[in-house]
Amino acid sequence: MAWFLLFLAGLFEIGWAVGLKYTDGFTRPMPTILTVISMVISIVLLGLAVKTLPMGTAYAVWTGIGTVGTVLLGIWLLGDPATLVRLFCIGLIVAGIAGLKLAA
């Protein structure tokens, strides 16, 4: 259950990270509200996950999920470059997440 909560926390981290782009510097009320809600949910779920998972592992996986998801959505939604080097580095992060999961 802790891994599932951590995965959900990572998804909400992606939501708030991408949401920041749509807040337009926190001047647009609805995107700002949704971004702040995503932030709170993400932190609460991370807090629940670390009740049973090692803190370092949970934090690394949480940020890894957020990083990979944010980069991929940046490429898909915002036109960020999808170079071979960037995609390779995303693969390294995914491998690190999988390794931490296996080692936990």
Salt bridges, closest charged atoms under 4 A:
none
